[in-house]
Amino acid sequence: MALGLLGVFLAVFLGMSLFNSLLMGPLRRRRQLKQRLEGPRLGQIQPRVFKEQRESGTGLALSLLGGLANLSAIRNLQERLLQADIFWSPNRFLCLVGTMSALGFILGLMQGHFLVGLIVALVLGLLPLGFLRWRQNRKAKRFEGQMPDAMELLARSLRAGHTLPSAIELAGQEIPTPLGTEMRLAFEEQRLGVGMPAALQHMAQRVASQDLRYFVTAVLIQTETGGNLTEVMEKIGYIIRERLKFKGKLQALTAEGRFSALILGCLPLAVFVALYFLNRSYIMILFEDPMGQKLMVGGMISILLGAGLMKKIIEIKV
């Protein structure tokens, strides 16, 4: 049965990969081309970004959690939402997490088991946080992929005689989203009276990218001390391009380990779900028997520890 489930899992994975490459990939590229031809939605994005940056986003849920635990994740939740292009207040997002957790707990209790309610509540409560992390990482990856071309464009513009604000405006017009949108937002902030260093710092806060922080730091240092900003842009672009090449090689070299971690992490859950629908009375012993509950908790902890350990082994920071 385990081999059959593994074969089903591989078949589903291959089918999803083919579906993504043959159908979703061309549709995604066509949508990006259409967005670039139609122009950015700056008029829709700009007020929301400026509003969320200026407002504190305090609320009942945020105040309660802030009183219970002084966590940096709670204090920086507004920044993380902006980094994921989710224009919600922290209070609204935390209310969503609490609502989904409560809904999962109620659904679990409807099955007649308190432990099931806790597990479903945990899973549903973590879904918004996982979605936030996914959006944040996706924006950062797309942003970093556009950084080398943006640095070269800025360097050429500065060499042609443009000032830094006009070069940033030009880059915002020529580069697609998300980097082009962030460049335009920085230019609009500067045009509305915010200094260029402050506008660039705000842009660095809206994107979780280390490469962008290099660029902002270089501009801030050049503003204070002077220097050849054109040469700095060219070197930053070269360094970012080489880092992206190196990260691509690492992705290829660690693909086997990551795929093994994915299979080993998902296979127990897939077997559990399959047995739950095929032979429910057999799998419910884990919930009804005290020893089964202990074994299930121990198994979940072992899965999480194993996934974290494998992630630590294959992860190489660059």
N, C-alpha and C positions, 0 to 999 in steps of 0.2 A: 504493500500500500504506500509506503514511503517513497519508493521509486516511482510509482504512478503519480503521486502528488508532485514529486519533483519534475516529472515530465510535463505535467499540466502547467506548473509554474513557469517552466522554461518556454513552453509553447505560448502562454499568455504574454510573457515578456518579449519574445520575438515578434509576436503579432502587434504588440503596442509599439515596438521599435519601428517595424515596417509602416505602420499607420502614421507614426510621427514623421518619418523620413519622406514618405511618398505623398502624403496628403497635408499634414499640418505644416511641414516645412515650407512648401510653396505658398500656402495660404498666409503664413506668417511673413514671408518675404514680400508678398504682394501687398499686405496690409501696411508694412513699413514703407514701401514705395509710395503707396497712396497717401499716407500721412505726410511724407516729405513733400509730395507734390502739392497737397492741399495747404501746407503750412502748419505751424505749430498751434496748439490750443493755448497760447500764452495768456490770452484774455481770460480763460477759464481757470488756469492754474495759478496765475500770479496772485489774485486776491486771496485764495485759500492758503497759499504758502505764507504770505505776509501776515495774514490773520492768525494762523496757528503759531507762527514764530513769535508774535508779539503777545499773545494771550497765554496765561499761565496754565489754563486747562484744569483748574481746581474743581473738585466736585466731591460728592459724598463718598463714592467708592474710593477715590484717590486719597481722601483725607483719612478714612478708616484704615486703609492699608498702610499709609504713611505713618499713622500712629502705632500700628502694630509692629512694623519692621522698617527700619531706616535703610532700605535697600537701594543701591545705585540704579538697579533696573527700573525701579518705580520712579526715581527722580529723573531718569533720562528717558522715560517712556515717550514723551512728546518728540524728542529728537529721533528716536527709533521709528516712530510713526512717519515722520517726515522723510527719513531715509528710505522708507518702503513706499513712498508716494501714497500713503493712506491718510487722508485729510480728516481725521477724527480727533476729538479731544481725548486725553488719557482716561478721563472719567467714563466716556462712552465706550471705549475699548474694554476697560476693566468690567464694566457692566455686562458687555457681551460675553466675556470669559466666565463671569459668575453665573449668568443665565444659562449658558450651555452646560456648565458643570451641574447646576441644579436640575436641568432637564435630564442629563445623563443619570443622575442619582435617582430621580423619580422613575425613569425607565427601568433601571436596574431593580428597584424595589418592586416594580410591577411583576418582575419575574420571580419574586418571592425570596430573594437572597440579598442580604445586606452587603456582602463582599462584592457581588456582581455590580451593585449600585455604585460602590466606591471605585471600581475599576472603570466602569463606563463614564462616571463623572470625571475621573482623571483624564481619560482619553479625549472626551469632548472638550474639557477645559484646556487641554494642551493644543487642540487644533488651531484656535486663533493665534496662539503664540508661534506655532510652527509655520502658519501662513505668513505671519509678520516676518519671521526669520527668512523664509524663502523669498519673499518680495524684496527684502533688504539685500540679500546676497545676489539676486538676479540683477537688480539695478546696479550694484557695485561692479559685477562682472561686465555688464554691457558698458558701463562707464569707463572701466579700465581698458577695455578693448578699443575705445575711441580716443584715449588719451594721447598715444603717439602721434596720430594724424593731427590732433588739435594742437599739440606743442609745435609741430612743424609749421602749421598754418599761422600760429601766433608769431613764430620766429620770422617767417617770411613777411608778415604784415609789419612787424616792427622794423625790419630791415628796409622795407619800402617807405618808411617815414610815418606810419600810423602811430598814434599814441596807444597806450595800453587799453584804455576804455574802448576806443574805436576798434582795436584789434579783437577785443573780446566780443564786441557787437558783431563783427564780421564772422568770427568763429561760430557765434550763436545762430547766424543765418545759414551758414554752409554745412554745419554738422547736424545730423539728425538727433532725435531724442535718444537717451536722456541727457547727454552732455550738452547738446545744443540748447535745450530748454534751460538747463542750469546756468549756462553762460548768458542767455538772454535775461534771466532773472537777476543775475549779478549786475548786468549792465543797467537794468531798470532801477535796481536799488541805488546804484551810483548816480543815475540821472535824477532820482527823486531826492537826493541830498545826502545819502549815506556815503561815506568815504569808500574808495575802492578797496583798501585793506579790509575794512569791516564787511563789505559785500562779499569778498572772497572768503573770509572766515565763515560767514553765514552759509556760503555754498559748501564749504568743507563740512559743516555740521549737518547738512542735508544729505550727504552722500558718505557712506561708510567705506571710503577708499583711501588706502595709504598713499597711493600714487598722487591723488589730488592734494593730499596734505603736503607732499614734497613740493608741488607747484606753488601752493599758497605760501609755504614757508620761504621759498626762494623769492617770491614777489615781495613779501614783507621785509626780508633782509635787504633786497635791492632798494626798497623805498626808504629804508633808514640809512643805509650806508652808501648807496649808489653802486654802479657797476654796469657791466655789459649784460643787459637782460636778454638780448637776442641769443648770445652764446649759451646762457644758462638754460633757455628754453630748448635749444637744440640738444644739449647734453641730457636734460631731463627726458626728452622724447626718446633719445637713444637708449637710456637706461631702462625706461619703461618697456620699450620694445624687446630688449634682451630679456627682461624679467618675464614677459609674457611667453617668449619662446621657451625659456627654461621651465616655466610652469606647465606648458604644453607637454614637454618631454616627461616631466614628473607624472602628469596625468596618465600618459601612456604606460609608463613603467609600473605604476601602482594600480592599473586597471584590474589586474587579476585579484589583488588583495581586496580592493573595494567591492568587486563583484562577489567574492567569497564571503565577505562580511555581510553583504546584502542578503545572500541566500541563507546563511546561517542564522541571521537575525529574523528573517521572515518565515523560514520553514516551520519552526515550532508553532507560530501563530496560525499559519495556513493549515497545519495538521489539526490544531485545536478546533478551528472553525469547521473543517471538514467533518471531524468526528462529532461535533455538536449537531450538525444537520443529519449525519448518517446514522449515528447511534447515540441519541441524546441521553438515554438512561445510563449509558456507560460513562460518558464524560461528566455527568452531574455528580458523580461520586466525589470528584475533586472539590465541589462546593458543599456537599452535605456531610462528608466525613471530616472530622477535625484534622486528622493526619493529611488528608487530601488538600485541605486549605493551606496547611503549613508547607506542603510540597509545592503547591502552586505559587505561593509567595516566594519561596526559595528559588523556584525556576525562573520567575520574572526577574528577581534580583540578579540571578546568574546571567540571564540574557542581556540585561542592561550593562552589567559589568563586562561581559565578553564583547559587546558592541563597542563600549567605550575603550576597552583595551586594544581592539583591532583598529579602531579609528586613530588611537594614539600611535600605533606602530606604523601605519601607512601614511600618516600625516607628516609632511615636511614643510615647514614654514619658510617662505622666501621673501 
